[in-house]
Amino acid sequence: MSRLHVHISVEDIDQNIRFYSALFGSDPSVIKADYAKWDLAEPAVNFAISKRGSETGVDHIGIQADNDTELTAIQSRLQQAGIAGHEQRGAACCYARSDKYWTQDPQGIAWESFHSLETIPTFSCGDEAPAASGCCVPKMATAGCC
């Protein structure tokens, strides 16, 4: 079963962990000094926050696939609709290694479809330095494309 993924860049990680834990009635499943994630069954969402984005607010939205077959189906639907994107295999991001397919909606919001393969000890690429975006969103080459 796929689930919605939302990632928000924040200024104060502790204040936001307190807020979202109260809102969801659940503690995060992952807590790092600069990142927290809730894998919720109700509502079914992978909700993440970090203080790594260059701006606060919505960093990107996505769909977390349970397996490679689901991820391939999402990518195929987008390609068949003529919507360009960018594929990443084995990407290291948000304390996980994942296969991903990035695209943009008509407003320019980054959408990440992904299947997580394993957890890793660093936020991205073995480097603790902040990414340009909260979660390794590729630079968008043209409107509607990654």
N, C-alpha and C positions, 0 to 999 in steps of 0.2 A: 504494500500500500504506500503510495506517495504521500508526502505531507508538505504543506506550505512552509517556506523558510523566509524569515524576515531578519535582517541585520541592521541595527541602528548604531550609529556612532554617537558616543556620549562624552561628556566632560568629566564627570565624577562617577567612577565605576561602582564604588561602595554605595553611594546614594541611589544609584539606579538598580543595583542588586536588591536593595531593601524595597524599593518601589515595586519592581516587577515580581519579586517573591510574594509580596502582599497581594498584588493584582491577580497572579496565577494561583495563589494558595499553595505554592511549591518552591522549594529551594532549587537553585541551578544544579544541573547534572555535571557541569564543568565550571570550575572557578579558577581563574588565573589572575595575576596582578593587573592585567589590562584587558580581560575578556571574561565573559560568562555566557553560558548557554543553558537553555531549558529545552529538553525534549519532552514535550507534553503530549499526553494521549487525549486530553480534553481541555481546551480545543486541540486538535491534532496539528501541532506546529513545532518546528524547530526555530526557536526565537533566540537570537544572539545579540549581545551588545559588546562594544569594545571602545577603548579610548585611543584608537589608532588612526581613525579617519582624519583627513585634513579639515573637514567640516562636520558639525554635529547634524543629526537628522538621519533620514533613511539613507543607508549606504547602498543597499541593493535588496532585491526580493528574489525568491527562488522557489524551486521545487526540488525536494530531496527524494530521489528515487531509491527504492529498496535494493535494486540490482541493476546490472548493466543492460539487461533487456528493457527495463522501464526507461532508463536514460536514453538508450538508442531510439525508443519509440517517440520520446519527447523531441529529440533532435530531428528525427525524420518528419514529424508533423510540421515543425518550423520550416525545414528546408522545402517541403512540398508546397508550403504556402508562399514560398519565395522570400522568406525572412532569413537574412544572412546572420551568421554568428561566428563564433570562435571556439574551437575545440581545444581542451587541455586534458592531457592524460597524465596521471600521477602527480597532479599539482599539489604542492605543499602549502597549505593555507589554513588558518584558524585552528591550529593544533591537530590537523588531520591531513592525510594524503587522500586525494579524491580525483576521480575522473569527472570532467566538467564540460558543459556547453554553455557559453555566454551569448547573450543577445541584448538588444535594447528594445523597449517599447516605443511607441510613437512620441512619447514625451521625453525620451532620452534616459529613462530609468533603466539601470542595468538589471537584467534577469539572469540568474544562475540556475541551471539545471545540473544536478550533481549526484554522484554515487560515492559515498565515503568508503574507503578501502581499509584504513587503519588510523589509529591515533599516532601523533608524533609529539615530541617534547617542546617544539618551538612553534611560534605563531606562523612563520612563513619561511620557506626556503632555507631553513637552518640558520636564520638570521633573526635576532630579536629587534632589529631596527624597524620602526614603523613603515608600513607600506604607504604609497600615495593615497590609497583608499583603505578603508577599514579591513577589507578582505580580499586583497589581490585582484580586484576588478581590472581586467585588461583595459588599456586605453582604447576608446571607441574611435575607429577610423572614420566612419561616416555615419550619418543618421540611420538608425535601424540595423546597425552592424557593429560588431566588436572588432 
